[in-house]
Every structure is written in C-alpha cells, then in structure tokens.
Amino acid sequence: MKPVAIIGGGITGLTAAFRLEQHGIPATLFEAADRVGGVIQTVRDGEYLAECGPNTIMETSPLIGDLVRDLGLEDRRIYSSDQTGNRYIVRDKRPVKLPESLLEFLLTPLFSCRAKARLMVEPFIRRAPADVEENLASFVRRRIGREFLDYAINPFVAGVYAGSPERLSVREAFPKLHALEQRYGSLILGQILGGRERKRQGGVSSKNAPKFSFDQGLETLTDALGQRLKEQIRTGQAISEITQRNNSWSLGQAGDYSAVLLALPAFRLAEMQVNFESKPVNLSMLADIQYAPVASVVLGFHRHDVAHPLDGFGALNPVVEQLHSLGTIFSSSLFPGRAPLGQVLLTSYVGGLRAPHLVSKTPDELCDLVMDDLKTVLGVNGEPTYRHVFVHRRAIPQYDVGYDRFKSFMNELETNVSGLFFAGHCRDGVSLVDSIVSGHEAAGRIANHLKKID
Ligand SMILES: Cc1cc2nc3c(=O)[nH]c(=O)nc-3n(C[C@H](O)[C@H](O)[C@H](O)COP(=O)(O)OP(=O)(O)OC[C@H]3O[C@@H](n4cnc5c(N)ncnc54)[C@H](O)[C@@H]3O)c2cc1C
C-alpha cells in the first residue's frame, strides 16, 4: 500500500499520523520547519520553563486521555492544582475573582446591581431565528446586556481567540452557546438543564474539565509523537504542490501517495497548488481567513516582588480597562517546576485583534508594556529575574460571521476531490483539544476512504 502524505507537523498532523499507524496504514509526515510541534513550543532555560504558544490542554474529550495513555505519558502529565480554579477579571484596574456560585455572583463587585438584575430577565428573552447568523457581541447584548459583554465575554474572547466579539460568529466560534439558546431558549436554563443532561451522559463541561500540561511543558506531547513517528517524519520539507494522477497523489520529488491530509494554517493552505484530474483546484479563498497576531511575554519575578497571591489560573483584561495586554496566566501557580524556588513565572499576551500593531514592537518594548500592566494589576514592584518573548504574527484563526463558507469549501473539496483531506485549527476549532480530535477524526476518514477504494 502506498503511504498517506500528511502535510503539516503541528499537533493535528502528528495525531493523524499516529492514529493512521494504529489503523495499520503507513504515513509520511512533511513539516516545513526543522522541528515538529507547530505553535506548541516550550523553552527550558535553567530552572525556568516558558511556553511560547499554548499553555494548557483542557480534557473535554476522552480522546485526549487516550492519546496521553497510548504515548505512555501518563506519569508525566501534570494536572493544574485545585487552588488554581480561581479566574480573575480586571475591573477598575484591580483583579476581581470571577464568581463561581450564586452567592458569589450576588456579592461580586465585578458586575453592577443593574447588570445582575438585567441577567434575571434573560430566560424571558426570545430566541433568535435559527438561520440568522449573529456576531457574539450582539448576541450577548441582546441576551444578557452590555456590562456582561464588557466584563465577562470580551476578556474571555481575548483569552481564547485574541479576537473581537463584534466580529466572531456566535454559531461558529461558540457553537455550544448558540445551541443553548436554540435548544433551551435561554442560556441560564440551558446551563442548568444542559448540566443535568451532561451529568447523566458522563460528559464534562469546559468549566469543570481538568486542565493539564507535562513535567517539561506541552512540547513533551509533540516530542513524544515525533519520537514515535521518527522514521516517517521529513522535517525541513515545505510542500507547495500536490498532483493527483493515475489514482495516486504525487508530491513531486517527495514521491507518490494514496491520499493527502493537509493539516496546515489557512494562509499556507491558500498557497498550496493542488492539481486534480489535470485541472488546478484553487484554494486561494482561504487566504481571507483572518488570523490574530499574539506576542507571548514570559517574565519571572521574586515572589516577594509580586503583591497578588497568584492563587488562580490568571487574570484577563477587558478592552474597556485600556491596558496594554490581553491578560496574564499565573504559570508557576498552575504547574510546579516553572520557576526557581522563591520565584514566580507569569505569561502575558499582547496584541490580538484589539491591538495588532503592538506585536511589531521590540522585545524590550513588549516587556515594558507588560511590566506597566503587571505593576498596576498585580502589584509587581521589582525587576524581572527572567524574560522570554515570542511573537506569533498569525496566531489564531478568527471564526468570524460568514466563516461557514470556508468550512463548507473544505468539506466540499473532501467530498469531490478523491483522496484529499483537511484537518486542523482552521477547520475544526481553535483549541488543542479541537486539533487532537481533528487529527484523530481525519485519520478515521482516510482509513474509510482507503477501504472503499481498495
Ligand atoms: C499563542 C497561542 C496560545 C495558545 N494557547 C492555547 C492554550 O492554552 N490551550 C489550547 O487548547 N489552545 C491554545 N492555542 C491554540 C492551539 O495551540 C492551536 O490551535 C493548535 O496547536 C494548532 O495546531 P495545528 O497542528 O492545527 O497547527 P500548527 O501548530 O500551526 O501546525 C501547522 C504546521 O504546518 C507546518 N507547515 C506550514 N506550511 C507547510 C508546508 N507548506 N509544508 C509542510 N509543513 C508546513 C508549520 O510549520 C506547522 O508546524 C494557542 C495558540 C497560540 C498561537
């Protein structure tokens, strides 16, 4: 059997190659960079451990645990401690704990009495017609009011998409929220009734899902996949053209394959030359998918130089607070072994669609901006003992209103172009869980296709 070609060696492509191997299907993975892992990149610097890209995996799908187990990494997985359940939102330049119970909600200074009263009306607001695609900001204003948009949704969106609620499609970017309204007619009722249903089915909500990393950071996962697939991986090989001929796919000098999986960012997919049945297949429309730029600024401090207890996951900055950064993760509170004894490690993000120009600043300037925020919000009063800055010019795809056309385009190509498959963050969701599930499911679709044509 000719092998399957997988193009792109981020977590999506690696997962797909690993799962294909388990289906007994040989695969060769091509990666443009000199390392696999894509945006997952961990830097170990003495006793500091900095994540340049993602920090945590949320275990919302059983496929995640399966992958960790199958790679023999269970002993190296570290769950974030229970004490880091607190999440802070900045209001009036101070971190305020996000309420977790009805009592906390009633007492919190995060929302005004007026906003709390407005929330009570939510179950009585009519649902939007199912076929109307609404942006997240308008959805939230309509259902729960402006203040929740400013102090709950805006910072949350900054944390997940580094994007803008005015542009993101509630149906595409937050399908669960959209489904709650459509199914229960109310987010509040949906939370209660959906939670009961989920409990019965043994599911886990993202809020309650365990979060984890590994003793040597998230790169442990992609390194382990890289090791397992060593013989099948070709790094430093950017593929720019694929041609289907005589029932197989040719990658030019790189050989012939039974099928091709494209596990690439949209802006690279758009550049790919695809030839099928002697005709070009134009992928250039995928260049219209917008990406938010993000700079990760990782700083170490002596513990006594930070006034805040850092007893949580981190603090998110609403745009109305006019800070420079999107928010900060309390990295050394989340996982042990990220900073030397007596020190702490904080990871802040700058840029996003909120302030894309900021990522063009020098590392020194980025550190200064973040220091300004940390002094104000967390009471930092000493110089950093460690710093690492990493800029992603095109970090996270934006599932804006109208995104469905891109997904339909990729799905139609999968149906009509025999042996061509798509997976990854621009098709199946932007989180690591989404990418792992995407790689896993793509391997299943490829296995079915090969069975059919056998
Ligand atoms: C700063 C940041 C923080 C994040 N934080 C979190 C988090 O905490 N938790 C979470 O769940 N998610 C997080 N995410 C999202 C998550 O990391 C990504 O969605 C996921 O890693 C995407 O994986 P992927 O394999 O689809 O794409 P990528 O990681 O982008 O991999 C694509 C690969 O394709 C390669 N490639 C490109 N062109 C070619 C070519 N022509 N030929 C061959 N190879 C090519 C690239 O070099 C790259 O290695 C974060 C993302 C960023 C950027």
The ligand as a MOL file (V3000), in Angstrom:
LIG
                    3D

  0  0  0     0  0            999 V3000
M  V30 BEGIN CTAB
M  V30 COUNTS 53 58 0 0 0
M  V30 BEGIN ATOM
M  V30 1 C -0.0520 31.9550 21.4580 0
M  V30 2 C -1.0310 30.8120 21.4220 0
M  V30 3 C -1.5640 30.3420 22.6290 0
M  V30 4 C -2.4850 29.2840 22.5970 0
M  V30 5 N -2.9360 28.7920 23.8020 0
M  V30 6 C -3.7120 27.6860 23.8160 0
M  V30 7 C -3.9940 27.0210 25.0570 0
M  V30 8 O -3.5030 27.3870 26.1370 0
M  V30 9 N -4.8160 25.9220 25.0070 0
M  V30 10 C -5.3420 25.4550 23.8360 0
M  V30 11 O -6.1090 24.4750 23.8640 0
M  V30 12 N -5.0230 26.0090 22.6470 0
M  V30 13 C -4.2050 27.1030 22.5980 0
M  V30 14 N -3.8170 27.6440 21.4020 0
M  V30 15 C -4.3150 27.0380 20.1360 0
M  V30 16 C -3.5540 25.7490 19.7450 0
M  V30 17 O -2.2280 25.8250 20.1480 0
M  V30 18 C -3.6110 25.5370 18.2210 0
M  V30 19 O -4.9370 25.6050 17.7600 0
M  V30 20 C -3.0420 24.1900 17.7700 0
M  V30 21 O -1.7760 23.9810 18.3410 0
M  V30 22 C -2.9950 24.1710 16.2430 0
M  V30 23 O -2.3310 23.0010 15.8040 0
M  V30 24 P -2.2500 22.6450 14.2690 0
M  V30 25 O -1.4600 21.4070 14.1270 0
M  V30 26 O -3.6110 22.6430 13.6790 0
M  V30 27 O -1.4840 23.8850 13.5740 0
M  V30 28 P 0.0630 24.4070 13.7190 0
M  V30 29 O 0.5610 24.2170 15.0990 0
M  V30 30 O 0.0390 25.7670 13.1480 0
M  V30 31 O 0.8500 23.4030 12.7560 0
M  V30 32 C 0.9030 23.5380 11.3720 0
M  V30 33 C 2.2690 23.0700 10.9030 0
M  V30 34 O 2.3320 23.1130 9.4600 0
M  V30 35 C 3.6590 23.4640 9.0940 0
M  V30 36 N 3.6370 23.9510 7.7040 0
M  V30 37 C 3.1900 25.1540 7.2270 0
M  V30 38 N 3.3210 25.1960 5.8780 0
M  V30 39 C 3.8240 23.9860 5.4800 0
M  V30 40 C 4.1280 23.4090 4.2120 0
M  V30 41 N 3.9440 24.0780 3.0700 0
M  V30 42 N 4.6370 22.1440 4.1660 0
M  V30 43 C 4.8400 21.4480 5.3210 0
M  V30 44 N 4.5380 21.9540 6.5550 0
M  V30 45 C 4.0480 23.1950 6.6360 0
M  V30 46 C 4.0060 24.5500 10.1100 0
M  V30 47 O 5.4050 24.7450 10.1680 0
M  V30 48 C 3.4220 23.9570 11.3840 0
M  V30 49 O 4.3560 23.1490 12.0640 0
M  V30 50 C -2.8890 28.6970 21.3730 0
M  V30 51 C -2.3420 29.1710 20.1650 0
M  V30 52 C -1.4170 30.2050 20.1780 0
M  V30 53 C -0.8060 30.6690 18.8810 0
M  V30 END ATOM
M  V30 BEGIN BOND
M  V30 1 1 1 2
M  V30 2 1 2 3
M  V30 3 2 2 52
M  V30 4 2 3 4
M  V30 5 1 4 5
M  V30 6 1 4 50
M  V30 7 2 5 6
M  V30 8 1 6 7
M  V30 9 1 6 13
M  V30 10 2 7 8
M  V30 11 1 7 9
M  V30 12 1 9 10
M  V30 13 2 10 11
M  V30 14 1 10 12
M  V30 15 2 12 13
M  V30 16 1 13 14
M  V30 17 1 14 15
M  V30 18 1 14 50
M  V30 19 1 15 16
M  V30 20 1 16 17
M  V30 21 1 16 18
M  V30 22 1 18 19
M  V30 23 1 18 20
M  V30 24 1 20 21
M  V30 25 1 20 22
M  V30 26 1 22 23
M  V30 27 1 23 24
M  V30 28 2 24 25
M  V30 29 1 24 26
M  V30 30 1 24 27
M  V30 31 1 27 28
M  V30 32 2 28 29
M  V30 33 1 28 30
M  V30 34 1 28 31
M  V30 35 1 31 32
M  V30 36 1 32 33
M  V30 37 1 33 34
M  V30 38 1 33 48
M  V30 39 1 34 35
M  V30 40 1 35 36
M  V30 41 1 35 46
M  V30 42 1 36 37
M  V30 43 1 36 45
M  V30 44 2 37 38
M  V30 45 1 38 39
M  V30 46 1 39 40
M  V30 47 2 39 45
M  V30 48 1 40 41
M  V30 49 2 40 42
M  V30 50 1 42 43
M  V30 51 2 43 44
M  V30 52 1 44 45
M  V30 53 1 46 47
M  V30 54 1 46 48
M  V30 55 1 48 49
M  V30 56 2 50 51
M  V30 57 1 51 52
M  V30 58 1 52 53
M  V30 END BOND
M  V30 END CTAB
M  END
